Amino acid sequence: MYISVKAFENADPDSAVKAHVNLTIDNAFVVKNLSVVQGKNGLFVNMPHHKSNEVGEDGKAIYKDDAFPLTKGLRDKISDAAIQSYEKGGEEVTLEYDSVQKDQNKTNPEKSGKEGARQGKPSVLKILQEDSKVPGADKPIKLTMEKPKKAVGEDR
């Protein structure tokens, strides 16, 4: 997958948000409202997010991500490209990410001590397959799709 990243500098130089970022995936899908933020330890990238109705223990609003990479590897590549684009004055930065490649933590459980995204927790399917009390759990699951039926009087 090819990703292009372009930063747009914030008009307010005193703001912690230094730039807003758009990324385009395979010239087919755009994600807007990532932001490059100046934190205590340097620049970092926020994913698009919204303020939820939930409040944390500290009484502050909780923000939730709207779009985000599923692997640390892809998150790091996008973050690096966004910061690079900002530092180059908004120059478009492109990167290639092999969607078949696995995140380091997912391909080498010995290294991370974790198994996949669920951090060592077995999947529901694995539990069902190992549970001899569930008849047929050891057989593969077959999923089928049926064509939707036409509604009466519908002309398609």
C-alpha positions as CSV (number, residue, x, y, z in Angstrom):
1,M,0.0,0.0,0.0
2,Y,1.3,3.5,-0.9
3,I,0.6,6.3,1.5
4,S,1.3,10.0,0.9
5,V,1.4,12.4,3.8
6,K,1.1,16.1,3.7
7,A,1.3,18.5,6.7
8,F,-0.3,22.0,6.7
9,E,1.3,24.3,9.2
10,N,-1.0,25.8,11.9
11,A,-1.5,29.5,11.5
12,D,-1.1,30.0,15.3
13,P,2.7,29.8,16.1
14,D,2.0,29.7,19.9
15,S,-0.3,26.6,19.7
16,A,1.0,23.2,20.7
17,V,-0.5,21.9,17.5
18,K,2.1,22.7,14.9
19,A,0.4,21.2,11.9
20,H,-2.6,19.4,10.6
21,V,-1.9,16.4,8.4
22,N,-3.8,14.6,5.6
23,L,-2.8,11.1,4.4
24,T,-3.9,9.5,1.2
25,I,-3.9,5.7,0.9
26,D,-3.3,4.2,-2.6
27,N,-4.7,7.4,-4.2
28,A,-8.1,6.1,-3.2
29,F,-8.8,6.9,0.4
30,V,-8.1,10.1,2.4
31,V,-7.8,10.4,6.2
32,K,-7.8,14.0,7.5
33,N,-7.2,15.7,10.8
34,L,-4.1,14.0,12.1
35,S,-2.0,16.6,13.9
36,V,1.6,17.2,14.7
37,V,1.9,18.3,18.3
38,Q,4.8,19.8,20.3
39,G,4.9,17.8,23.6
40,K,7.2,18.0,26.6
41,N,9.5,15.3,25.0
42,G,9.3,16.6,21.4
43,L,7.0,16.2,18.4
44,F,4.4,13.5,18.2
45,V,1.4,12.7,16.0
46,N,-2.2,12.6,17.1
47,M,-4.7,10.5,15.1
48,P,-8.1,11.9,14.2
49,H,-10.2,11.9,17.3
50,H,-13.3,13.3,18.9
51,K,-14.3,14.3,22.4
52,S,-16.5,11.6,24.0
53,N,-19.3,12.1,26.6
54,E,-17.1,10.1,29.0
55,V,-15.0,11.8,31.8
56,G,-11.8,10.4,33.2
57,E,-11.0,10.0,36.9
58,D,-9.3,13.3,36.8
59,G,-12.5,15.0,35.7
60,K,-11.2,15.7,32.2
61,A,-13.0,14.7,29.0
62,I,-11.9,11.5,27.3
63,Y,-11.0,11.7,23.6
64,K,-11.4,8.7,21.3
65,D,-9.5,8.0,18.1
66,D,-11.7,7.9,14.9
67,A,-9.1,6.4,12.6
68,F,-5.9,4.6,13.6
69,P,-3.4,2.1,12.3
70,L,-3.8,-1.4,13.7
71,T,-0.1,-2.1,14.0
72,K,2.7,-0.3,15.8
73,G,4.9,-0.6,12.7
74,L,2.4,1.3,10.5
75,R,1.7,3.9,13.2
76,D,5.5,4.6,13.5
77,K,5.8,4.9,9.7
78,I,2.9,7.4,9.5
79,S,4.1,9.4,12.5
80,D,7.7,9.6,11.0
81,A,6.3,10.7,7.6
82,A,4.0,13.3,9.2
83,I,6.8,14.9,11.3
84,Q,9.1,14.8,8.3
85,S,6.5,16.6,6.1
86,Y,6.0,19.2,8.8
87,E,9.8,19.7,9.2
88,K,10.1,20.1,5.4
89,G,7.6,22.9,5.3
90,G,4.6,20.8,4.2
91,E,6.4,18.9,1.5
92,E,4.5,15.7,0.6
93,V,6.2,12.6,1.9
94,T,5.4,9.1,0.5
95,L,5.9,5.8,2.0
96,E,5.2,2.2,1.1
97,Y,3.8,-0.3,3.5
98,D,3.5,-4.0,2.8
99,S,0.1,-4.9,4.2
100,V,1.2,-8.5,4.4
101,Q,4.2,-7.7,6.6
102,K,3.5,-8.3,10.2
103,D,4.2,-6.0,13.1
104,Q,7.4,-7.1,15.0
105,N,5.3,-7.9,18.1
106,K,3.0,-10.1,16.2
107,T,5.5,-12.2,14.4
108,N,7.9,-12.8,17.2
109,P,6.0,-13.6,20.4
110,E,9.2,-14.6,22.2
111,K,10.6,-11.1,21.7
112,S,7.6,-9.3,23.0
113,G,6.1,-11.9,25.4
114,K,2.8,-11.3,23.7
115,E,0.7,-13.2,21.2
116,G,-0.9,-11.0,18.6
117,A,-3.0,-8.0,19.2
118,R,-4.9,-9.6,22.1
119,Q,-1.6,-9.8,24.2
120,G,-1.6,-13.5,24.9
121,K,-5.3,-14.1,25.2
122,P,-6.5,-16.9,22.9
123,S,-9.2,-16.2,20.3
124,V,-12.8,-17.3,20.9
125,L,-12.4,-19.8,18.0
126,K,-9.4,-21.4,19.6
127,I,-11.2,-21.8,22.9
128,L,-14.2,-23.4,21.1
129,Q,-11.9,-25.7,19.2
130,E,-10.1,-26.8,22.3
131,D,-13.3,-27.3,24.3
132,S,-14.4,-30.9,23.7
133,K,-17.8,-30.2,25.2
134,V,-18.8,-28.2,22.1
135,P,-19.9,-30.6,19.3
136,G,-18.5,-29.8,15.9
137,A,-16.1,-27.1,17.3
138,D,-13.2,-28.9,15.7
139,K,-14.6,-28.6,12.2
140,P,-13.9,-25.6,10.0
141,I,-16.6,-22.9,9.8
142,K,-18.2,-22.3,6.4
143,L,-19.6,-18.8,5.7
144,T,-21.9,-18.3,2.8
145,M,-23.5,-15.2,1.4
146,E,-26.9,-15.2,-0.1
147,K,-28.2,-12.7,-2.7
148,P,-30.8,-10.4,-1.1
149,K,-34.3,-11.1,-2.2
150,K,-36.2,-8.5,-4.2
151,A,-38.9,-6.7,-2.3
152,V,-42.3,-7.1,-3.7
153,G,-42.9,-4.5,-6.5
154,E,-39.2,-3.5,-6.6
155,D,-37.7,-3.2,-10.2
156,R,-34.0,-3.6,-10.3
